[in-house]
């Protein structure tokens, strides 16, 4: 609880332009959250990004683009704290302390470490291993009551809860133990080329994902190439993953129910389905793209948001950090 409101934290990595899956699964729901009820912190988690080697200039560009996309999608930086993780040094300071309250066995069990180690066998670094401690610091710094997370991050949130409870048991009620945010469930968007796999911006096949900044003709072309099946029936079933995915996307951008979508597409062919879904996505993304390009021309405004939100995030983060430092016995700072 911060300033009489529940606190909420979430973030995305700055490792590429976000996909339609990131938007429907997370960002669109962030926008719909009531900032009158929650003190919301939305971070561009660029510290997490460097567990994999990045081109420095490209990382800076992607981080700024992601922050602008947060705003373009509808997050008001006056009501939500939108900031770069790397601009608040308390994240790394608390992460080190939490490293010392996290057991090797716990980190060994993290499935994301195993998955990423397999993908980046030439760069299995310590940061990749201790990534969950930094994620715990991200959340606990802001005394987050709730955290909207995807299924792939749920294990990390459970570890965050364990670390917070362990620290509190030793030093008293220092951290809020966060809960999973159980608001509106985001649409799970699958690959357009392999609809049994989650849509990913790192997919080498460009036709497999829709990026938020894709041009309308590119979006339409990708949907026309979307994998379906050969029987021609529009039905929402697990044994028809391609069709199910298209219907999920359509419902996600139009706020229709599955039943409404099935009624609308009844008796139509796959070609019409793909075209209608593509058109709906283009219509959803156009105002976001327009706002993004407006922001990209307004450097002074974006810089002001970055500076002011970093200061706001730093204020709350440092309140928690100083309390933790005192609890563990670090010398007080001379003012």
Residue pairs with C-beta under 8 A, 6 or more apart in sequence:
1 7
1 143
1 145
1 176
2 39
2 142
2 143
2 316
3 39
5 36
5 37
5 38
5 39
6 37
6 38
6 39
6 145
6 146
7 38
7 39
7 41
7 142
7 143
7 144
7 145
7 146
7 176
8 33
8 38
8 39
8 40
8 41
8 144
8 145
8 146
8 147
8 148
8 181
9 40
9 41
9 42
9 43
9 138
9 139
9 142
9 144
9 147
9 178
10 26
10 30
10 41
10 42
10 43
10 147
10 148
10 149
11 42
11 43
11 44
11 45
11 85
11 138
12 18
12 22
12 26
12 27
12 44
12 45
12 66
13 45
13 46
13 48
13 49
14 44
14 45
14 46
14 49
14 59
14 62
14 63
14 66
15 49
15 52
15 54
15 59
15 62
15 201
15 202
16 62
16 201
16 202
17 62
17 65
17 69
17 201
17 211
17 212
17 213
18 27
18 66
18 69
18 201
18 211
18 212
19 189
19 199
19 200
19 201
19 209
19 210
19 211
19 212
20 189
20 199
20 209
20 210
20 211
20 212
20 249
20 281
20 285
21 188
21 189
21 190
21 198
21 199
21 200
21 209
22 201
22 212
23 73
23 212
24 186
24 187
24 189
24 249
24 252
24 253
25 150
25 186
25 187
25 188
25 189
26 148
26 150
26 186
27 69
27 70
27 73
27 75
28 73
28 186
28 252
29 148
29 183
29 184
29 186
30 40
30 42
30 70
30 73
30 75
30 80
30 148
31 73
31 74
31 75
32 184
33 40
33 183
35 76
35 79
35 80
38 146
39 81
39 142
40 79
40 80
40 81
41 80
41 81
41 83
41 142
41 144
41 313
41 316
42 70
42 75
42 80
42 81
42 82
42 83
43 82
43 83
43 84
43 85
43 138
43 313
44 63
44 66
44 67
44 70
44 82
44 83
44 84
44 85
45 85
45 138
46 59
46 63
46 84
46 85
46 86
47 85
47 86
47 91
47 92
47 134
48 85
48 131
48 134
48 135
49 59
49 63
50 59
50 127
51 116
51 125
51 127
51 128
51 131
52 116
52 120
52 123
53 123
63 84
64 302
65 213
65 292
67 82
67 83
67 84
67 302
67 305
67 306
68 292
68 295
68 296
68 302
69 212
69 288
69 292
70 82
71 77
71 82
71 291
71 295
71 305
72 288
72 289
72 291
72 292
72 295
73 288
75 82
77 305
77 308
77 309
81 309
81 312
81 313
81 316
82 305
82 309
83 306
83 309
83 310
83 312
83 313
84 306
84 310
85 91
85 138
87 306
87 310
87 313
87 314
88 141
88 310
88 313
88 314
88 317
89 314
90 137
90 141
90 314
90 317
90 318
90 320
90 321
91 134
91 137
91 138
91 141
91 317
92 134
92 137
93 321
94 137
94 140
94 141
94 317
94 320
94 321
94 324
95 130
95 133
95 134
95 136
95 137
97 324
97 325
97 328
98 133
98 136
98 137
98 140
98 163
98 167
99 130
99 133
101 163
101 166
101 167
102 130
102 132
102 133
102 136
102 159
102 163
106 132
106 159
106 162
107 113
107 129
107 130
107 132
107 133
109 155
110 131
110 132
110 155
110 156
110 159
111 155
112 131
112 152
112 153
112 155
112 156
113 128
113 129
113 131
116 128
117 124
117 128
120 128
127 134
131 156
132 156
132 159
132 160
133 163
135 153
135 156
135 160
136 156
136 159
136 160
136 163
136 164
139 147
139 157
139 160
139 178
140 160
140 163
140 164
140 175
140 176
140 178
140 320
141 316
141 317
141 320
141 321
142 313
142 316
142 317
142 320
143 175
143 176
143 316
143 320
144 176
144 178
145 176
145 178
145 179
146 178
146 179
146 180
146 181
147 157
147 160
147 178
147 179
147 180
147 181
148 180
148 181
148 183
148 186
149 156
149 157
149 180
149 181
150 186
154 180
157 178
157 180
160 178
161 177
161 178
164 175
164 176
164 177
164 178
165 177
167 174
167 175
167 324
168 174
168 175
168 177
171 327
171 328
172 327
174 320
174 323
174 324
174 327
175 320
186 252
187 248
187 249
187 251
187 252
188 198
188 248
189 198
189 199
189 245
189 248
189 249
189 252
190 196
190 197
190 198
190 199
190 241
190 245
190 248
191 197
191 198
191 199
191 200
191 203
191 208
191 209
192 199
192 207
192 208
192 209
192 210
192 222
192 223
192 225
192 226
192 227
192 245
193 203
193 205
193 207
193 208
193 225
193 226
193 227
194 208
194 227
195 226
195 227
195 241
195 242
195 244
195 245
196 241
199 208
199 209
199 210
200 208
200 209
201 209
201 211
203 209
206 222
207 222
207 225
209 222
210 219
210 222
210 223
210 281
212 285
212 288
212 289
212 292
213 289
213 292
214 222
214 285
216 282
216 286
219 278
219 281
219 282
219 285
220 275
220 278
220 279
220 282
222 278
223 246
223 274
223 275
223 277
223 278
223 281
224 271
224 274
224 275
224 278
226 242
226 245
226 246
226 274
227 242
228 240
228 242
228 243
228 246
228 270
228 274
229 240
229 242
229 243
232 269
232 270
233 240
233 243
234 243
234 247
234 262
234 265
234 266
234 268
234 270
234 273
235 243
235 262
236 243
236 244
236 247
236 258
236 261
236 262
237 243
237 244
238 244
243 270
243 273
246 273
246 274
246 277
247 258
247 261
247 262
247 265
249 277
249 280
249 281
250 256
250 261
250 276
250 277
250 280
251 257
251 258
251 260
251 261
253 280
253 281
253 283
253 284
254 261
254 280
254 284
256 264
264 276
265 272
265 273
265 276
295 301
295 302
296 302
326 332
